[in-house]
Amino acid sequence: MDFHDTPEEEAFRSELRAWLGEHGDVTVPDDPAARADAQNAWHQELHRAGYIGLSFPTEIGGKGRSPIYDAILNEELGRAGTPPTEGIGHLTNALALFGTEEQRRDLLPGLMSGQVRWCQGFSEPEAGSDLAGLRTRAVEDEVDGESVFRVTGRKIWTSFGAVADWCFLLCRTDADAGKHAGLSVLLVPMSTPGVQVRPIVNAARNKEFSEVVFDDAVVPVANLLGERGQGWAIANQLLAYERGPSDINWISRLLVQLRRLESDVREGVIPDTPTTRARLGQVYAELRALQVTVQRSLSKRVRGVLPGPEGSVDKLLMARADQTFGHAVMDLSPGETLRTEGLDWDLYVWSRAATIYGGTAQIQRTIVAQRVLGLPRR
Ligand SMILES: Cc1cc2nc3c(=O)[nH]c(=O)nc-3n(C[C@H](O)[C@H](O)[C@H](O)COP(=O)(O)OP(=O)(O)OC[C@H]3O[C@@H](n4cnc5c(N)ncnc54)[C@H](O)[C@@H]3O)c2cc1C
């Protein structure tokens, strides 16, 4: 592995830094309710400037560059302290890989520009880790001569459900097929009659999550993504794509915050004790280990290897580094700066979710054991 920029990458990085110098005076708002919209507005601005979809194929409106360019973008945004881009990589890849020509043409431009927003309807009250046990059903019918699915069920913890225009819905289209074989993906407009969104306020004080209820919502069969029964394969491919360049953004953000803690120590805001040094050292070591692991995964992607179960290793290290950092901030900050509201507190609370979202740490360890290391199931 070579961690240095090539001359072309270096040129891109300096051009991006110059652009951020002019346009990047955008910070994550302290008001939790404003964060999703601020992130979306920033995503749209980056899209107008040509920075979204750097590594997506040109046929779908991307720039056809190596994933390294997305990593550079994410790293620089983290360093500049702007909001991150919206996490569209996994949905874009799923639509590009499994979508029909019409679906790609109609849906990809809005997804990439941020003008059309999406949510992911996978988890249910009785199906989280055991995702294949989901019960939301889609039954085929005919309405006014058109083939449709009638969708009924409940999704929960749907991020951005309240602001989304479309839902990437994993549902059961065949009740008699096996647990995994009966699943399909439907692309559902959130404005469909029978779709109801009930926002949930989380511990970081925002309504990022929702419960989404489908009550006999009628969805054209043309909105099926891929084949009927291909839902499990699509969901797995999509989850593997959730990792990657966007992790770089988080690492870069945490490294900036670590520098802030270090300067608090230098300025005497945090006492300079052996314990402080050991805690900061631990955070740094975990972040560097994560950075190198993510760079290794990226190198594979650059060589054209599709992301696979190894992404679970990145996810585990990511969650650990994030939580180690959060604990260090809470433990080292003196009483008056330890806040129970505001961005720092929200970031700390958010780090607690890192071992849950995108598949819990226990499930990731099982994936690593069985699918990466090939250990026996019993
Ligand atoms: C911030 C955040 C954002 C999210 N966004 C979305 C989203 O946009 N869309 C979406 O569909 N979902 C989303 N989720 C839901 C997330 O995917 C689920 O919470 C997660 O998969 C766990 O499912 P669960 O909550 O039902 O917990 P459960 O599956 O009930 O697990 C409870 C506990 O039991 C453990 N456990 C369960 N099964 C096993 C097993 N076989 N072996 C060992 N331990 C096990 C788990 O590790 C966990 O500790 C989000 C969650 C969070 C926290």
The ligand as a Gaussian input file, in Angstrom:
#p B3LYP/6-31G(d) Opt

LIG

0 1
 C      -28.531000       5.426000      14.744000
 C      -29.281000       4.282000      14.107000
 C      -29.740000       4.420000      12.804000
 C      -30.475000       3.373000      12.214000
 N      -30.960000       3.554000      10.939000
 C      -31.693000       2.575000      10.364000
 C      -32.252000       2.761000       9.058000
 O      -32.111000       3.809000       8.433000
 N      -32.991000       1.756000       8.535000
 C      -33.191000       0.578000       9.193000
 O      -33.848000      -0.296000       8.638000
 N      -32.691000       0.376000      10.437000
 C      -31.942000       1.338000      11.038000
 N      -31.445000       1.167000      12.308000
 C      -31.776000      -0.073000      13.036000
 C      -30.598000      -1.017000      13.199000
 O      -30.266000      -1.609000      11.974000
 C      -31.031000      -2.061000      14.258000
 O      -31.225000      -1.369000      15.478000
 C      -29.985000      -3.129000      14.439000
 O      -29.893000      -3.944000      13.297000
 C      -30.283000      -4.018000      15.672000
 O      -31.585000      -4.486000      15.656000
 P      -32.533000      -4.329000      16.933000
 O      -32.499000      -2.895000      17.344000
 O      -33.856000      -4.924000      16.557000
 O      -31.841000      -5.167000      18.083000
 P      -31.948000      -6.738000      18.320000
 O      -31.724000      -7.446000      17.026000
 O      -33.221000      -7.016000      19.034000
 O      -30.724000      -7.015000      19.260000
 C      -30.755000      -6.772000      20.668000
 C      -29.424000      -7.266000      21.247000
 O      -29.311000      -8.702000      21.061000
 C      -28.116000      -9.014000      20.350000
 N      -28.336000     -10.125000      19.426000
 C      -29.404000     -10.296000      18.620000
 N      -29.246000     -11.413000      17.866000
 C      -28.048000     -11.942000      18.203000
 C      -27.307000     -13.074000      17.752000
 N      -27.774000     -13.898000      16.808000
 N      -26.092000     -13.314000      18.300000
 C      -25.587000     -12.479000      19.263000
 N      -26.245000     -11.382000      19.723000
 C      -27.460000     -11.112000      19.184000
 C      -27.773000      -7.747000      19.575000
 O      -26.391000      -7.694000      19.274000
 C      -28.200000      -6.666000      20.558000
 O      -27.202000      -6.434000      21.512000
 C      -30.724000       2.168000      12.927000
 C      -30.253000       2.041000      14.252000
 C      -29.559000       3.086000      14.845000
 C      -29.089000       2.932000      16.258000

